[in-house]
Amino acid sequence: MQAALALHDNHLHIAEPLLKAYLKQDPFDARAIRMLAELAGRIGRYGDAEALLRRAVELAPGFTAARANLALVLYRQNRAPEALTLLDAVIADEPDNPGHANLKAAALGRLGGFDDAIALYEKVLHDAPGQPRVWLSYGHMLKTVGRRDDGIAAYRRALALLPPLGDAWWSLANLKTVRFDEADIAAMEAALARDDIDDEDRFHLDFALGKAFEDRRDPVRSFGHYAAGNALRRTRIVYDADETQAFVDRSIALLTPDFLAARRDYGSSAPDPIFVLGMPRAGSTLIEQILASHSLVEGTTELPDMPALARRIASYPEGLAALSADAARDIGDEYLRRAAIQRRTDRPFFIDKLPNNWAHIALIQLALPNARIIDARRDPLDCCFSNFKQHYARGQAFSYALDDMGRYYTDYVRLMTHVDTVLPGRVHRVDHEALIANTEVEVRALLAACGLAFEPACLAFHQTERAVRTASSEQVRRPINRDGVDAWRPYDAWLGPLRTALGLAATT
């Protein structure tokens, strides 16, 4: 059975019915249940995968592989504490398996335990240095804590072991500060020409080559690779722009002055969170770095908690109307408890910079009415094209087609404009171009909007030493600059679908 179902992703639609038919005959085969869970996990059905794996472990408590798979599924659902509990037992059973230690290090990093994660990676690599994907993960962690050169060396070590490893090439490109030489480009093109690499390596290589040729001011070849990488990535995700548009329509219909007035006293009274939201690649990491340079503010990361809490609400967002005052307060308090896992200081305020929280602004208002909300806004063409050049490890499914991107941007702006109307002054908007042009003025206004006194360290944000887990990690460690301004212009000939989708929002 296992041999028959050791299939490529393209054959998942064949494997799943075969496994289900087999399990009808023998519903107690824990190995077959684990295989079905693995198929569910590959296509992002993590809830199904978790349920199946828990059943497999119930049937076979000593089935270490199933417990390891369950830890991975929990990690991918942003439940790192639960994953760590499982992993400790799994590692005790199989202490020499580097994959288990690799996942534990990643989970530690997810919770902000960077030093422990790095120490664990170093132990694994000391004992088993020929693991290219562990070197890759080690590089990610080093980059996060600001050890840029060590991170580059780790990525290069991964490539020395496995030259076609597209994720390592993209990780170098994603630093934004690395410039590929001719030998690098030749190596990537040779890897891309192979017929034995999988789709994931292929689109990572295309994104990396797009960056390489962009740096060489060759927009024809650069856009060709960006377009190929995006098109291939788009085949592996599910995204429906009509659903986003309908969600925004429903959110706007819900958020009326009467609805808000009737719930004026809802929610937790805590003022702790500062939500920095908006489009990805709109300058949110820069805003976070500025705020986290203040003595009263802790930077955390893109917290998954608000979307997770939203998913619990039936018929969301209309289901918000059914929340009682107590329920709204409970949601706010639970958010704070969940966010506390990521906190490392006793500073009174903390930042949640998940960009997609713009879609949950109604829930934020009901559950945490005293939280600050910062909208990071950037020129639509620069912002959307920057997303098109970016491959995300997870999420942001709208970003792999120009028309999807333009529609997503306009829907985001529609909802935020409505919020400005029904909750005037509730959201403080930071215009990225204005922040570059008049940094001190904009920083002072940002701090005032958060109820914070001005501190000079917020202008010297690039000197602040802290972990940064996003694609802009290296950019915010440099003084403010105009590097990304008008980056779309050399590619304008190909941006028709984006301009059409943006409509009036494409103001440039």
Helices and strands as residue ranges (DSSP letters): G 3-5, G 9-11, H 12-25, H 30-42, H 46-59, H 64-76, H 80-93, H 98-110, H 114-127, H 132-144, H 148-161, H 166-174, H 182-193, H 199-215, H 219-234, H 241-254, H 257-261, E 273-278, H 284-292, E 297-301, H 305-311, G 318-322, H 325-340, E 349-352, G 355-360, H 361-367, E 372-377, H 380-388, G 397-400, H 402-422, E 427-431, H 432-437, H 439-449, G 456-458, G 461-463, G 475-477, G 489-494, H 496-502, G 503-505
